[in-house]
């Protein structure tokens, strides 16, 4: 695990690392760049660089955290990658369930795989597991419908990097929407009107709206002010203390 600079979480936990690109949002994958850097630094966990790797030893880690945390699961992979065995995914879910004092945020681009496993009855959703899907443009909006069909208690969308407008979002059953622009050396642009439209849709449906960043080649400089104001809303939740 590691303390995270990602604004909508507190720390990351990676029982799986490595992935494959499946849609437009993956083009400039930050995790791939970071994995290469970590391998070059000699970090043993990333000796396979960005090749999918299971880390059984990481399953014990959440039991060691003394204070309640908000945790982004698999920031360096996708838990529902086709090559992650369902047996291992169920172990990850068991760990999350047995640590109810923490909130675990799981984000996938493979909503079809997630829903298949869920409908087979293989996923045990405890109250503290938040399930999200990445929605970078209109082409992948079907992921929202798949997420909605799942039995996750808290459901969220990560519209980052936002690569196009998302009009007519169906936010029924969705608790939280994160929006952010792409950063890095060659970021694709994000238009203000796209962000404002999503914000207005969230307001109409009483969905928590979190504006993470404008992005660009210098994301610290561009910041996260939207018309002079920060929007850092989170869905309602309760963390249990042991």
C-alpha positions as CSV (number, residue, x, y, z in Angstrom):
1,X,0.0,0.0,0.0
2,X,1.0,3.6,-0.4
3,X,-0.3,7.1,0.5
4,X,-1.9,8.5,-2.6
5,X,-1.8,11.9,-4.2
6,X,-5.1,11.0,-6.0
7,X,-7.5,13.6,-4.6
8,X,-10.5,11.4,-4.2
9,X,-8.8,8.7,-2.1
10,X,-6.3,8.4,0.8
11,X,-4.2,5.4,-0.2
12,X,-3.7,2.7,-2.8
13,X,-3.6,-1.0,-2.4
14,X,-2.4,-3.2,-5.4
15,X,-2.9,-6.9,-5.0
16,X,-2.7,-6.9,-8.8
17,X,-0.3,-4.9,-11.1
18,X,-0.1,-4.6,-14.8
19,X,-2.9,-4.4,-17.5
20,X,-3.7,-4.1,-21.2
21,X,-5.2,-1.2,-23.1
22,X,-8.8,-1.6,-24.2
23,X,-10.3,1.8,-24.9
24,X,-9.4,5.5,-25.7
25,X,-8.8,6.4,-22.0
26,X,-5.9,3.9,-21.8
27,X,-3.8,5.6,-24.5
28,X,-1.5,7.5,-22.1
29,X,-1.9,5.2,-19.1
30,X,-0.3,6.7,-16.1
31,X,0.1,3.3,-14.4
32,X,2.1,2.0,-17.3
33,X,4.5,4.9,-17.1
34,X,4.8,4.5,-13.4
35,X,5.4,0.8,-13.6
36,X,8.3,1.3,-16.0
37,X,9.8,3.9,-13.6
38,X,9.4,1.6,-10.6
39,X,11.1,-1.3,-12.4
40,X,14.0,1.0,-13.4
41,X,14.3,1.9,-9.7
42,X,14.6,-1.7,-8.8
43,X,11.3,-2.1,-7.0
44,X,10.8,-5.9,-6.8
45,X,7.0,-5.7,-7.1
46,X,7.4,-4.3,-10.6
47,X,10.0,-6.6,-12.0
48,X,7.5,-7.7,-14.6
49,X,6.9,-4.0,-15.4
50,X,3.3,-3.7,-16.7
51,X,2.7,-7.4,-17.4
52,X,-0.3,-8.5,-15.4
53,X,1.0,-9.9,-12.1
54,X,-0.8,-11.3,-9.0
55,X,0.5,-10.5,-5.6
56,X,-0.9,-13.0,-3.1
57,X,1.3,-11.5,-0.3
58,X,-0.7,-8.2,-0.6
59,X,-3.8,-9.8,0.7
60,X,-2.6,-9.5,4.3
61,X,-1.9,-5.8,4.1
62,X,-5.3,-4.2,4.9
63,X,-5.4,-6.1,8.2
64,X,-2.3,-4.1,9.4
65,X,-3.8,-0.6,9.0
66,X,-4.6,0.8,12.4
67,X,-6.9,3.7,11.4
68,X,-9.9,3.8,9.0
69,X,-8.8,4.6,5.4
70,X,-10.4,5.3,2.0
71,X,-8.5,2.9,-0.3
72,X,-8.3,2.8,-4.1
73,X,-7.9,-0.8,-5.0
74,X,-5.6,-1.7,-7.9
75,X,-4.6,1.8,-9.0
76,X,-1.9,0.0,-11.1
77,X,-4.2,-2.5,-12.7
78,X,-7.8,-3.6,-13.3
79,X,-9.2,-6.2,-10.8
80,X,-11.6,-7.5,-13.5
81,X,-8.9,-8.1,-16.1
82,X,-9.7,-11.4,-17.9
83,X,-6.5,-12.9,-16.7
84,X,-7.1,-12.3,-13.0
85,X,-8.6,-15.6,-11.7
86,X,-12.0,-15.3,-10.1
87,X,-10.7,-17.2,-7.2
88,X,-8.2,-14.4,-6.5
89,X,-10.9,-11.7,-7.0
90,X,-13.0,-13.5,-4.4
91,X,-10.1,-13.5,-2.0
92,X,-9.8,-9.7,-2.5
93,X,-13.5,-9.3,-1.8
94,X,-13.1,-11.4,1.3
95,X,-10.3,-9.2,2.6
96,X,-12.4,-6.0,1.9
97,X,-15.4,-7.5,3.7
98,X,-13.3,-8.5,6.7
99,X,-12.0,-4.9,7.1
100,X,-15.3,-3.0,7.4
101,X,-13.5,0.0,9.0
102,X,-12.1,0.9,5.6
103,X,-13.8,2.1,2.4
104,X,-12.5,0.2,-0.7
105,X,-12.9,1.9,-4.1
106,X,-12.7,-0.5,-7.0
107,X,-12.6,1.0,-10.6
108,X,-12.8,-1.0,-13.8
109,X,-13.1,-0.5,-17.5
110,X,-14.3,-4.2,-17.8
111,X,-17.8,-3.7,-16.4
112,X,-19.0,-6.7,-18.5
113,X,-16.6,-9.1,-16.7
114,X,-17.6,-7.6,-13.3
115,X,-21.3,-8.0,-14.0
116,X,-20.9,-11.5,-15.3
117,X,-19.1,-12.5,-12.1
118,X,-21.7,-10.7,-10.0
119,X,-24.7,-12.4,-11.7
120,X,-23.0,-15.8,-11.2
121,X,-23.1,-15.0,-7.5
122,X,-19.3,-14.9,-7.1
123,X,-19.0,-11.4,-5.7
124,X,-19.9,-10.7,-2.0
125,X,-20.6,-7.0,-1.8
126,X,-20.2,-5.6,1.7
127,X,-21.3,-2.0,2.5
128,X,-17.7,-0.7,2.3
129,X,-17.0,-1.8,-1.3
130,X,-17.6,1.0,-3.8
131,X,-17.7,0.0,-7.4
132,X,-16.9,2.4,-10.2
133,X,-16.5,2.4,-14.0
134,X,-14.4,4.6,-16.2
135,X,-16.4,6.6,-18.7
136,X,-14.1,8.7,-20.9
137,X,-16.4,9.3,-23.8
138,X,-19.8,8.5,-25.3
139,X,-18.5,5.2,-26.8
140,X,-18.2,3.6,-23.4
141,X,-21.3,4.9,-21.7
142,X,-22.7,1.3,-21.8
143,X,-20.4,0.6,-18.9
144,X,-22.8,2.7,-16.7
145,X,-25.7,0.4,-17.5
146,X,-23.6,-2.6,-16.6
147,X,-22.6,-1.0,-13.3
148,X,-26.2,-0.2,-12.5
149,X,-27.1,-3.8,-12.8
150,X,-24.5,-4.9,-10.2
151,X,-25.3,-5.4,-6.5
152,X,-22.7,-3.0,-5.3
153,X,-24.1,-0.7,-2.6
154,X,-22.2,2.4,-3.7
155,X,-21.7,3.1,-7.4
156,X,-19.5,5.7,-9.1
157,X,-18.3,7.0,-12.4
158,X,-14.7,8.2,-13.2
159,X,-14.9,10.5,-16.2
160,X,-11.1,10.8,-16.4
161,X,-9.5,11.5,-18.7
162,X,-12.7,13.2,-20.1
163,X,-12.2,13.0,-23.8
164,X,-15.6,14.2,-25.1
165,X,-19.0,15.4,-24.0
166,X,-21.3,13.1,-22.0
167,X,-24.8,14.4,-22.7
168,X,-27.8,12.5,-21.4
169,X,-26.0,10.5,-18.7
170,X,-28.4,8.1,-17.0
171,X,-27.4,8.6,-13.4
172,X,-30.2,6.5,-11.9
173,X,-28.6,4.5,-9.1
174,X,-25.3,6.3,-9.4
175,X,-23.9,7.9,-6.2
176,X,-20.8,9.8,-7.3
177,X,-19.2,11.2,-10.4
178,X,-15.5,12.2,-10.7
179,X,-14.4,14.4,-13.6
180,X,-10.8,15.2,-14.6
181,X,-8.7,16.2,-17.6
182,X,-5.8,14.3,-19.0
183,X,-2.3,15.2,-17.8
184,X,1.2,14.2,-19.0
185,X,3.4,15.1,-21.9
186,X,0.8,15.0,-24.7
187,X,-2.6,15.4,-23.0
188,X,-5.8,15.4,-25.0
189,X,-7.8,18.6,-24.4
190,X,-10.9,18.7,-22.2
191,X,-13.5,21.5,-22.8
192,X,-15.1,23.5,-20.0
193,X,-18.6,23.0,-21.4
194,X,-18.2,19.2,-21.0
195,X,-17.4,19.6,-17.3
196,X,-20.2,22.1,-16.7
197,X,-22.8,19.9,-18.4
198,X,-21.8,16.8,-16.3
199,X,-22.0,19.0,-13.1
200,X,-25.4,20.2,-14.0
201,X,-26.6,16.7,-14.7
202,X,-25.3,15.6,-11.2
203,X,-27.1,18.5,-9.5
204,X,-30.4,17.6,-11.2
205,X,-30.1,14.1,-9.9
206,X,-28.6,14.9,-6.5
207,X,-25.4,13.0,-7.3
208,X,-22.1,13.9,-5.6
209,X,-19.8,15.7,-8.1
210,X,-16.0,15.7,-7.7
211,X,-13.9,17.8,-10.1
212,X,-10.4,16.4,-9.8
213,X,-8.3,18.5,-12.2
214,X,-8.1,20.4,-15.6
215,X,-5.0,18.4,-16.4
216,X,-2.6,19.5,-19.1
217,X,1.2,19.3,-19.2
218,X,1.3,21.1,-15.8
219,X,-1.7,19.9,-13.8
220,X,-0.6,21.7,-10.6
221,X,-0.7,25.0,-12.5
222,X,-4.1,24.4,-14.1
223,X,-5.5,23.2,-10.8
224,X,-9.1,22.2,-10.1
225,X,-11.1,25.4,-9.8
226,X,-14.3,25.5,-11.8
227,X,-15.6,29.0,-12.2
228,X,-13.5,30.0,-9.2
229,X,-14.8,27.2,-7.0
230,X,-13.7,23.7,-5.9
231,X,-16.2,20.8,-6.2
232,X,-14.9,17.9,-4.0
233,X,-18.2,16.2,-3.1
234,X,-18.1,12.6,-1.9
235,X,-21.0,10.1,-1.5
236,X,-22.4,9.7,2.0
237,X,-20.8,6.8,3.9
238,X,-19.9,5.6,7.4
239,X,-16.6,4.1,8.3
240,X,-16.8,1.5,11.1
241,X,-14.2,1.7,13.8
242,X,-12.8,-1.6,15.2
